[in-house]
Amino acid sequence: MTTVSLRFDDNMKKELDEMCDEMGMNITTFFMIYAKKALRERSIPFEITAPIDPFYSNTNRAQIEKAEKQVKDGKIITKSLNELEAMASE
């Protein structure tokens, strides 16, 4: 047998203790069930996702694609920094 130590926020530990107690188990049993399910299924037994960067939202991506098309179609005028500075000085 091996011992595994975990660090928890005091409040989280208290809440987990209470939840496990309501289910008729302790935290050790909770983690054993979790580990056995993960090993049996060869996956984490719940979905883990990262927040989506709003830059890559469907709306922004559509705008980027629209701008790219405008550039390719010659509908966008491009200027160098020197040209823009010259225009600002006029």
WOWO-V101377 format. One record per backbone hydrogen bond with DSSP energy under -0.5 kcal/mol. NH is the residue of the N-H (numbers start at 1). CO is the residue of the C=O. E is the energy in kcal/mol with one decimal. If there is no record, write none. Layout:
nh->{NH & NH}
co->{CO & CO}
e->{E & E}
//
This chain:
nh->{13 & 14 & 15 & 16 & 17 & 18 & 19 & 20 & 21 & 22 & 23 & 24 & 25 & 30 & 31 & 32 & 33 & 34 & 35 & 36 & 37 & 38 & 39 & 40 & 41 & 42 & 43 & 56 & 57 & 61 & 62 & 63 & 64 & 65 & 66 & 67 & 68 & 69 & 70 & 71 & 72 & 73 & 74 & 75 & 76 & 78 & 84 & 85 & 86 & 87 & 88 & 89 & 90 & 90}
co->{9 & 10 & 11 & 12 & 13 & 14 & 15 & 16 & 17 & 18 & 19 & 21 & 20 & 26 & 27 & 28 & 29 & 30 & 31 & 32 & 33 & 34 & 35 & 36 & 37 & 38 & 38 & 53 & 54 & 57 & 58 & 59 & 60 & 61 & 62 & 63 & 64 & 65 & 66 & 67 & 68 & 69 & 71 & 70 & 70 & 76 & 80 & 81 & 82 & 83 & 84 & 85 & 86 & 87}
e->{-2.5 & -2.2 & -2.6 & -2.7 & -2.7 & -2.4 & -2.6 & -2.8 & -2.4 & -2.2 & -1.2 & -1.3 & -2.7 & -2.2 & -2.5 & -2.1 & -2.7 & -2.3 & -2.8 & -2.7 & -2.3 & -2.4 & -2.5 & -2.5 & -2.5 & -1.2 & -1.2 & -1.9 & -1.7 & -2.7 & -2.1 & -1.9 & -2.6 & -2.5 & -2.2 & -2.5 & -2.6 & -2.2 & -2.3 & -2.2 & -2.5 & -2.5 & -1.4 & -2.8 & -0.7 & -0.5 & -2.3 & -2.7 & -2.3 & -2.2 & -2.1 & -1.5 & -0.8 & -0.6}
//
